[in-house]
Amino acid sequence: MAAVKNSSGLWEIHVGGKIVAFGKTNREAWREYDRWVGEPASKAEDTSDWIFRKSLDTQRMEPKK
């Protein structure tokens, strides 16, 4: 894995010779990579994702009127 700044000024994350994420800053590029691999950035984000998924499950289980 490597972070490289390309000629247009964007940061790219390379894995196995392929660009898998990019961003305006190095931090944005790595954050995009975290999203790509499904890794939360923080405990708060992990919790909010869990609550969102739980709300979707609840909506599916409620009978439609």
N, C-alpha and C positions, 0 to 999 in steps of 0.2 A: 504494500500500500504506500502511496505517496501523494502528497499535495504539491501541485505545480501551478505556478501562475502562467497563464497562456499569453499570447501576443496581444490579445484584446483587453487584458487586465483582469480577466476572471480567474478564479481559483478552481482547479479541477482535482478531483480525487481519482487516482488511477489504481485499479486492482486487476492484476493479471494482464496488464497492457490495455485495458479498456477503461474508458471514462465512465464512472458510475454515478458521480455527483459533481455539481459545480455551484459556485456562488460568487457574489461580489467581493466577499472577504473570505479569508481562510476559515474563520469560525462558521460562516454560513455554509460553506462547502462541507465541512465536517458534520454540521447539523443535518444537512440534507442526506449525507451518508448514513447517519444514525437512523433517520426515518426510513431509508431504503432497506436497512437490515432489520428494522422493527424494534430498535432500541430506544426507550424513552430518554429524554434529555435530563429529566429530574423526577423526583418523587411526586411533585405536584402534577406534572404532566401525566405520569403513570396513573395517578389517582383519578384525574379528570377523564382520561381515556376509559378507565374501568367504569366510572359512573355513566359515561355516555353509552358504552356497550350494554350496561345493565338496563338503562332506560329503553334501549332498542328491544331488548329481550322482553321487558315488561309490556311494551306496546304490542308486540306480536302475540303475547299470551292473552291480552284482554279481548273479550268477545266484542265483535263489531255490532253496533246497534243500527 
